């Protein structure tokens, strides 16, 4: 690539944009040579003689594991050639058995089409085989689908399609009878709600394939995760061997963490004020410098809107003749393919993209990547920067940090990126709403019997859900003779792979026109599309005029506006009721629980805030009713003594005197005596403020330990809760009906998370007792970030961490049991 280093980049930036910016960290990753294995050691001669290269070590390893009849999970770097493993495996199976079939599943249609071209070229042109390959998805014509089912050896598809195709399994009989290989590409994409659905779809698929006599092996390709084998088992229900000995080469890579100056005093969202440099602006400016220097660059943004905004900015900032394009799922297929070709052949200098180009779509070897904000996980970070520096070419990757807790933690602790193992992917199969939907689908595909219990949880769970659907009149029969679906409809049509289901989605309409917008869930409608809300979509501004759920099809009605000078933000009240502890541990002055609860959320009011300075213009009623859900939860329950110690530590002496002497009970004790008493102001400011700040920061830090978005979680802090022993409680719950397992994973990883959260708050340079957006403030806090008390939060987390460490030491010191 054209020559530029961090010093030169900073000099150009300062001279062009007239203010100093900070490089918080820079590092050069060394060149890594390739490690290869002779091709004739892993392929038969008729295939080995056709290849002009030796496979990488991990490719050879994967092929050998498959030869031994095992399933395999391949966890290596971006662009390390994972596709070659399963493409060559199906090739050697075809040589032995020309009727063999394979099912290759991808998370995106664009990736499917891209892989179709690459695999077809390898199998039929390079290897000279006559393997029929077909893409089978919503873009495939009816006639082509018939041809694929009748003739193809390899079918490329997606899980949304498989969910629908399984009820027509008779049409797929030839494919299922001969199915030797199921490939799940980019398997790390399947976590949370989406992962739950995919796991049950795979179990439905396995059951149908088994009925046709098929017994396939599995290949999962994944970016690096903290638990690849466990994740593969949760996803497929099968064990797999891990292949992670990455033998691909890598050129030198300069990695830079760029931290724009922000003013912590600017309020809850300083990036929207005039006091600091926007992450979006800085990333656009840096991209324009690279593009103008002839460095082919890919800029990642977090939304389609910022992609289009970035396109305009980078074009205006770059020198004449620089070719800049945007890329996201909102573009048509032809436009996306044209952009991909332009990157590969070098006719496009710079692309601004959403996460759509994070996955393995072939765009050639880029020179640089710029990330406008930390993408949320180390796995995604390495995926994105891995798009540059293909082969042995030198590359540059820049993370432009945002003023959030995650981003600021990263720039203060760069070793987290380089030295720690990546986050765990979480799939929780306990969500009964999702489970019940797929049981209904399975019964429609083939009658359910006791023999299916191994695929679908256990006998008790299967029986309970089938009885529930029988009572509802949707199933009939018994598990002894077969439980069948009774209706004429297609239950799979009611399965949304990105929600837990149960509520009808709201259509999005616009006055006097059309809008291309997906339907929205009820929770999002109440939060972002209440009457009076400002909505931005595809660069246009709207105000919600009506939210109507008293019709057959609920809808929200928008009116287009121009030059809106304010944004809206909902305020929520949360209640946590009916706590059910499934598991708990006592840690001195703490009891930690995981279990279930009813969470009632009322998005009752919203604020209008001026964009320029974040000033509050008014607060109004949304008109929304409360929303109640049963979900997973974890909570920390400190004793009243913890609250009293917190007061002694941080309250002014005269405030303590008002409460009584240190030998007298504080108001916190009233709950222990069975008397309900309102907390005093000092208790609210310090004890509740400490718990509240810790709760916010813990939710913000959770993505540092798990592959998730902090919006998947909700929280509540209380010093007056009726269901805890001391009235004190810090609650973190899954923000999805039925739960997805994130809060329960926090319970399991609480020691690591409490340590990380403490550093996130304690290491922040704001110096504010009430915190800032980079530590304990949360932009969607229903209590308007009041009260918050950072020093009390650090004290509380220290006490909790000490209790957890003491328990770990006690367990380590216990003698292990030995057999007699």
N, C-alpha and C positions, 0 to 999 in steps of 0.2 A: 504494500500500500504506500501511498505518498507519505513522506516523512513528516511526523509531528510527534512531539512528546508533551508531557504534562506541563513543563515549564513554558514551552512555546505556546501551548493552548491557552494558558493563563495570561500570558503577555498579550496575545491577540484579543482575548476577551476583554481585558481591562482597557485596552486602547480603543476598542470599538464601542464598548457600552458604558464607559466613563465611570465605573465604580469597581472597587476591589471585591472580588469574590474569593471564597475560601475553598481550597482543596483540603478536605479533612484527612484524606488518606490516599496513598497511591502505592501500588505494588506491581511488580512485573513477574508474571508466572513464567517459568522457564520452558524452553522447548522440550517436548517429549517425543522421542523416536518411536516408530511403530515396532510392535512385536508380532511377528507372523509365524504361521505354521504351514509347512508344505501342503499344498492342496490335495496331493494324492494320498495324504494320511487321513483325510476326512471324507473324500468323495470317491465314487467308483470311477474307473478310468474313462468311461464314455462321457462323463461330466467334467472330470478334472482336466482332461485334455483340451476342453473348450475354453477354460478360463485362463486369462493372461496374467493373473495375479494370485498370490497366496493369501488366504484369509487371515484376518487378525486373530490373535490368540483367543479372544472371547467368542469370536464367531466359530472357531474350531471347537472350543469347549462346549458351546451350545449345541452344535451338531452332534457331538459325541454323547452328550447327556440324552438327547432325543433318540439316538441309536440304541441306547440302553433301555428304552421304553418309559423313561421318566418325563414328567412335565417340567417345564423350565421357565424361570423368571429371569429376564436379561435386564440388568440394571447398570447401564454404562452411559457415557457422556452423550450430549447432543451430537448428531452427525457422526456417530461411531460405527454406523453400518449394521444396526440391529436387524433391519429388514432382511438383510442377506441371509440371516440364519434360517428364518422360516421359509424364505423363497427357495433356498437350496435344498431344504429338507423336503418340501413338497415335490421338488424336481426329482430327487433320488427315489422317493416313494412312487412317483409316476413311472420311472424307468422299470421298477419292479412290478407295478400294477397299474396299467393305463386307465382303469376305471376309478382310481382313488379320487376322493374329493376333499377339499379344504374350505373352511369358512373363516375368512379374514375380516375382523370387525374393527372399525375405526370410529373415533369420536366426532369427526367432522366430514361433511361431504367433500369439501375442497381437498382434504387430505386423502380421502378415498380415491378421488380421480387422479391425484398426483401419484399415488402409489400404484394405481392401475397401470399408468404409463411406464413407471420404472420396472415393475415386476414383469409386465408383458415383454418389455425389451430384453430383460435378462433371460427369461425362460425360453422365449421363442426365437429371439434373434441371436443372443450370445450363445446360449446352450443348444439351439437348433431343435428344440422340442416342439411338439404340436399340442400344447396344452391350451384348452379353451378357458378363457378368463372373462368374467363378467362383473360389472358393477350393478348391484340390485338395490335401488333405493327409490325415493319419491320422484326422482327425475328420470327414471327408466320407463320406457314405453311398455304398454301391455304386451305387445308382440315380442319385444326383446326379453321381457321377463319369462315368457313361455320358452323362448330359445335357451335362456340360461338354465332354467330348471331341467330342461330336457338334455342339454349337451355339456354344460360347463363343468370342468374339474375344480376350478377355484372361483368362489363367489365372494366378492367384496361388498360389505354392507355395514349397517350400524345397528345399535341396540333398539332404537326407536322403531326401526323396521321389523326386527326380529320379534318384538313384542306383538306386532300385528300378524306376522307371517305364521306364527306357531299354531294358530287356530285353523290354518289351511295346510297342515302338515302332510296330508295325503299327496298334495301336489309336489312336495319336496322329498317323496319317498326315496327316489334314486340317490339324491344327495346324502340323506341321512343314513341310508344303508351302507354307503361306502365312505362315510366321513372318518378320516384318519387324523385330522388336525384342525383345531380351533385356535385362532390367533386373536389375542386381545391387545391391540396396539395402543400405546400411550396409556397403559392401565392405571397410572397414577392419577389420571383425570377422574377416576370413578371413586369418589369419596362422598361422605355426607348423605344427603337425600338421594342424589343421583346414584351413588354407589349402592345404596340399599336396593333401589329398583333394579339395577343391573345384576346384582347378586341373585335376586329372585328370578329374573329373566333367564339367567344362566342355568339355574336349577330346573326351571321349566323346560329349557332347551335340552338339558342333559337327560331328563326323563323321557322326552319324546324320541330323542336319538336312540336311547337304550331300547325303547319299544320297537324300533326298526332294526335292531341288531348292531348299531354302531357303537364303537368304543374309542373315541378320539383321545389323543394327547392334547395338552394345552401348551401354548407358548404365550407368555405375557412379556411385553417389552415396556420398560418404564424408565423414567428419569430416576435419579437417585432418591430413595426415600429411606426413612429410618427403620421401616419394618416391611421390606419387600416380600418376605416369605409369608408372614402373618397376613398381610394384605391380600396376597394371592389366594391364600386358603379361605379367607373370609369372602372373597369375590367369587371363587369357583367351587368352593367346598372340597377342593382337592389339594394334596400336598404337591410341592414343586421344589426342584433344585435351583439354587441361586447361582447365576453366572454374572460375576462383576469384575473379572480380571480384564479390564479395558486395555486392549492392545492397540488402539488407534493412535495415530500421531497427532501432535498439537504444536503449533508454532508459538512463539513468544506472545504473551498477551499482557498489555498494560491495563490494569484495573484501577479506576479513579473513583473515589467517593467525593462528590462535590456538594457542599453544604451551603446553600444560599443564606444570606443574613436575614433573620426575622426578628421582630421586636416582640418579646413575650408579653409586653404591657398592652399590646394592641387589642386584646380581648380574645374571646373564644375562637376566632378564626382570623388570625393576623394575615394569612395569605390573601384575604380579600380586602385588605386595607392598603393604604399608601405607604406603610411604614416598613415594608420588606419586599424582597424580590420573589415573585411567584415562581414556584417550581416549574410550572408550565412555560413561563416566559424564558427562564434560564435554559431549560432543556431545548427549546426552540432556537435560542441564540447559539448554543453550543453546536447544535446540529447544522445550523447555517454556516458556521465556521468550518466544520469538517467538510461539508458539501462543497464549499467554495474552494477548498484546498485539494479537491479531487479525490476525497476519501469517501467511498461508497458506504452509506450509513443507513441503519435502520433505527428509527426512534419509536419506542413503545410508550403509549399513553394508556390511561385507564378507562377511556370511554370513546364512543364514536364521535361525540360532540367535540372532545378535545383533539381527536384525530383531524377533523375537518378544520378546526381553529388553527391547529398546528400547521396544516398544509398552507393556509394563507400566510401565516407569519413567516415560515421558513422560506417560502417563495419570495416574499418581500425583502427578507434580510439577506438572501444569497445573491451572489454575483450573477450577472446575465449569462444565460446559456445553461444554467444548472437545471436538470430535470428532476422535479419533485412530484410524487404521487402519494395519495392516501390509500389505505387498505383496511377494510373491515367487512363484517358479515352482511352489512346493509348494501354492499355493492353487488351487482349481478355477477353471475359466474364468468361471463365473458370478460368483464372488466377485471375481475380478480386474476384470471389466467393471464391476461395481457400484462398486468403488473408483475406477476411472478416471472414471466418470460423476460420482461425488461430488466429485472434484477439479475437474472441468470446471464443474459447476454451483455450486460453493462450499459444498455441504452438509458436506463433510469439510474440517476445518481443517489437519490435519497427517497425512502418510503417512511411515512408516518403511519403506524399501525396500532390497532388494539392487540389483545392477546391472540388474535386469529393467526398471526404468523409465529406464535411461540412454539407451536407444534412442528412436526417434521416435514412440512411442505418444502419441497426443494426450491430454494431461491439462489443457489450457488454460494460462492465464497465471498462474504461481505468483509469490508475492512473494519467497520466499527459499529457498535450498538450504543444507544443512549436510552436510559430508563428514566422516564419522568415519574419518579417516586419508586420506593421499594415495592415490588409486586406482591408482597405478603408472605411468601415462603422462600426458603433457600432453594428448594427444588425449582421453583419458577424463575428465581434469579439466575441460576446456572443455565436453565433452558434458554433464557433470553440472551444472555451474553454469549452463549454457545453458538448463536446464529452467525457470529463473526469469527473469522480466523479458521476457515476450513482448511484442512491439510496443514502444511508447515508455514503458511503465510503468517506474518506478524499482524496482530490486531489490537484494537483499543476498545474498552468498554467503560462507560461512565454511568454511575448511579447518581442522579440529581435528587438529593434527599428532600422530602417534604417536611413540614413542621408538624409531625405526628409522633406519637410515642414510639411506634415501630421504627420509623425512619431514623429518628434521633438516637434510638438505642443502637441501631446498626452502625451509624457513623462514630459513635463513642466506643463501640465494641466490635471493631472489624474482625477480630478473631472469631466471632460468632459465625461469620460467613465461611471462613477458611479452615477452622480447626474443629468445629463441632459437627456431629452427625446431623443429617437433615431431619426434618419433621416426620412424625408418623402420619401415615394415611389412616383415616378412621372410617370404618364401616360398622354400623351397629344394626344387627338383624332383629333387635327386640321391638322395633316399632310395629305395633299391631295393626295400625291403619294401613300401612303399606303391605304388610304380610297378608291381611285379609283380602286386599285387592288382587293380589297375585294368586291366592288360593282359588278365588272365583274364576280367574282366567285359566288356571290349570284344570279345573273341573270342566270347563268348556272345551278344552283341548282333548282331554281323555279322562274317563271316570277315575276318581281318587279312591285309593284303598289304603289299608293299613301299611302296605308295602311301600307307600310313598312317604312315610313318616321320616325316614332318614334324610330325604331331600328337603323336606319342609319342616325342620325343627325337631319335633318329637311327637309321639302319639297323642299326648295330652293336649298340646297346643293345636295340632291338626284337628282333633275331635271338637275342641271348643269352638274353633272358627267355623268348621263345617256345620255344626249345630246352630250357630248364630245365623248363618246364611239360610239354613233350612227354615228357621223360624221366620225369617224375612221373606220366604217364598221364592228364593232364588236358586236353591239347590234341593235335590231330592235323592233318596236312597240312603244306604248305609256304607260305612267303610268296610264292612265284610263283603258286600257284593258290588260296591261301586257307587260313589256319590257323583251325580251329574248336574250340569247346569240346566235350568228349566225354561229359560226364556229364549226368544228368537234373536235377541240383540247380541252385540259383541262387547263383553265386559272389558276387553283390552283397550277399547276406545276411550274408556273413562280413566285410564292410567296416564297420568302426567309424570314423566320421568324426573321432573324437577320440583315436584311438590308432593306432599303426603296425601293430597286429595281431600274430598269431603265437601268443599265449597265450590259453587259455580263461579267461574272467573268473570270479571267485569270487562265488557267491551269498552274500548276507548273510541269516542266519536268526537267530531269537531263540527261546529256550526258552519253551515254554508260551505262545506268542502269535505275532503277526504283526508285521512291520516293513516300512515302505515305503522301501526303500533300493535304489538302482541297484546292479548288479553292479560289482565293483571289479577293477582290474588286479592282476596278481601283485605288481608292485613296491609298490603301495600296500597290498596285503594284508600283505606282509612288514613294511612300515614302520609301519602304523597299526593293523593288525588281528591282530598276533601274539598268541599265548596270553598272557593277563595284561594286555593293553592296555586302557586306559580309553577308551571311545568315547562321544562326545556326539552325539545325533541328535534333532532336533526338540524340543530342550529336555529330553530324557530321558537318563539316565546308564546306561551298560552296561559290562560287563567281558567281554572275549573269553574264552570257555571252551575253544574248540577251533578250530584251523585245519587243515582236512583237504583234502589234494589227492590222496589215494589212492582217490578215487571217480570215477565217470563224470563227475559234475558237482562240481568243487571248491567248497567252502563254508567260511564262518566262522560259528561259533555263538556268539551273545551271550546273556548273562543280564542282566536289568534289575536295577539297584541304586538305592539312594537315599543322598543325602548323602555322596558320595565326597569325601574331603578331600585327595586327591592326583591328580596327572596323570602320564601316562607319556610317555617320550620315548626313541626308539631311538637307539643309537649305531652308527655305520657305519665299517667299515674299507674303504678303497678302494685298489685296485692298478691301475696303468695299464701295460699291456703291449703289445708288438708295435707300437711307434710307426712309422707310415708318413708321412713328410713328403711332401706333394704340392707345397708351395711354401714357400720360406723366404727371409728377408732377413737379411744380416749387418749389424749395427749396432755396430761397435767391439767392446765386450766382451759383446755380446748376439747371439744368433741367435734369430729369431722364426720359428716354424713354424706352418703349418696343414696338417691331414691327417686321418688316421684312426688308430684304436687300439682295442684290446680293453680295456674297463673292467670290472673285477670288483668288485662291491660286496657286502659281507657285513654285513647288518644282524643282528649276532650277539648284541648285548646291549641291554637297555633299563633305564632308570632310573625309579624312582618318586620324584617330587618333591612336597613338600607345597605346596598351592596358596597358603596364607597367606603363607609366607616363602620359598618356592622351595628349601627345604632338601632335600637328597638323603636319601631314606629307605632306599634300597637299590638294588643293581644286580643284574640277573638275566639269564639266558640266554633268548633268544627261541626257539631251536631251529630257526631258519631256515637253509637251505643258502645258499651264495653264489649270486649272480646275475651272469652274464657277458653282455656285449653288445658288438657292434661299433658304433662311433659316430664322429661328427665331433669333432675336438679342435683346439685351438691351444695352443701352449706357448712360453714364454720360457725360453731356456737361457743363463744368464749364465756367464761364465768363472769359474774358481776365483779369479782375481784380484779379482773383485767380492766374493766371499765373504770373502777376506782383508781387503779394505779395510773391509768392514762390521764385521769383528771389531776392526780397529784403531780404528775410529770409536767403537764402543760398549762394548767389553770393558774391564774393569778392568785396569790395568797388570800386576797380579800374575797375572791369568788369562792374559794374553798371554805373560808370562814362562814360565808352566808349559808353554805350547805350544812355546816356543822363541823365539829372537830374531826380529826382523823380517826378518832375512836368511835365516832358516831356513824351510823349508816348514811350513805348517800341515797338520793332518791332512787338510784338503780336497784336498791335492795327491796323496794316496795313490791316488785313483782314476785320476789322470792317469798314474801309474806302473804301473797294472794291478793294484794291491794293494787288496783290499777291507778297509776298516777302519771300525769303528764310530765315528760322530761323537762328539766330546767333549761334555760338558754345556754348555760355553760356546758351542760351535758350534750346538748345538740351540736354546739359549735365544735367541741373537741372530740367527744366519743363518736357521735354520728359522723362528724366531718372526717375523722380518721378512717372509719369503716367505709364511708362513701368513696373517699379517695383511693383506698386500697381496692375496692370493688371495681371502680373504673379502670384503674391501671392493670389489674389482673385480667380483666376481659381484653384490654388492649394488648397485653403481652401474650395472651393465649396462642395467637398464630406463630409465636416464636418456638412453640413446642409441638404444634399440630398443624396439619395441612387444613386450614379453615380460614374463614373470614370472620372478623370479630362481630359482624352483623348477625352471625348465626347464634350468638349468645345474647342473653339479657341478664340483668342483675337487679338486686335490691339490697339495701342496707337498712337495718332497723335497730333501734334501742328500746323499742316498745312492742315487740312482736309477741302475740299471745300464745304461740306454740313452741317457744324455746324456753329452756329452764330459767334463763337469766334475763329474758326479754331482748338480749343482744343477738344479732345474727347477720352474717354476710352470705347472701344467696346468689348463686350463678346457675342459670337454667338454660336449656336448649330453647331457642326461639322458634321451634317447630312443633306442631301438635304431635304427640306421641314420642318425641325426642329423636335425636340422631346419634347420641352417644358422646357428644363433645363434653358436656358437663361431667359425665361419669369418667371420662378420660382425665379431666382436670383432677378429680378425686385421686386417681391413680398416680398422677404426676405432680402432686401439690408441692412437694419439696422443691423440685426444680422450678416450678412456676412461681412460688413465693420468693425464691432467691432472685429470679429474673425480674419480677415485679418490683422488688425492693430496689434493685439497681436502676430500674427505669425511672423511679421517682427520685431516689437519692442522687442519681448522677445527672439529673436535669440542671441546666445552668440558669433556669429562670429565677431561682432564689425566692420564690413566692410561697407563702404559707398556703394560699388557696390554689396553687398550681397553675398550669398553663396547658394548652393543647398538646404539648410534647410530653406531658407526664400524666396528669390526673383529670384534666378537663375532657368532657365528652360532648360533642356538638349536638347530640340528640338527647341529652339528659332531660328527663321530664321535670326535674327540680331546678333547672336552670343553673346547674353546677353549684348548688348551695345546699348545705355547707360542705366545704372541702377543707381538710387540714392535713397537708402533706407530712409535717413532722410527726403527727400522731399516727399517720398511715405507716410510715417507716418504722416507728416504734412497734406498732401492732404486728407488722410483717416480720420484724426481728424476733419478737416473742414467739410467733407461730413457727418460724423457721427453726428456732432453738428447740422447740418442743418436738418438731419433726425429726431433727437431727439426733436428739436424745433417744427417740424411739428407734431410729436406725441403728444407733450404737448398741442399744440393749439387744436388738435382734441379732446383730453381728456377734455379740459376746456370748450368746446362748450356744451350748454344745449341740452339734448336729446329731440327729438320730442315726443309729447304725443298726444293721440287722444282727440278730443274735447268732 
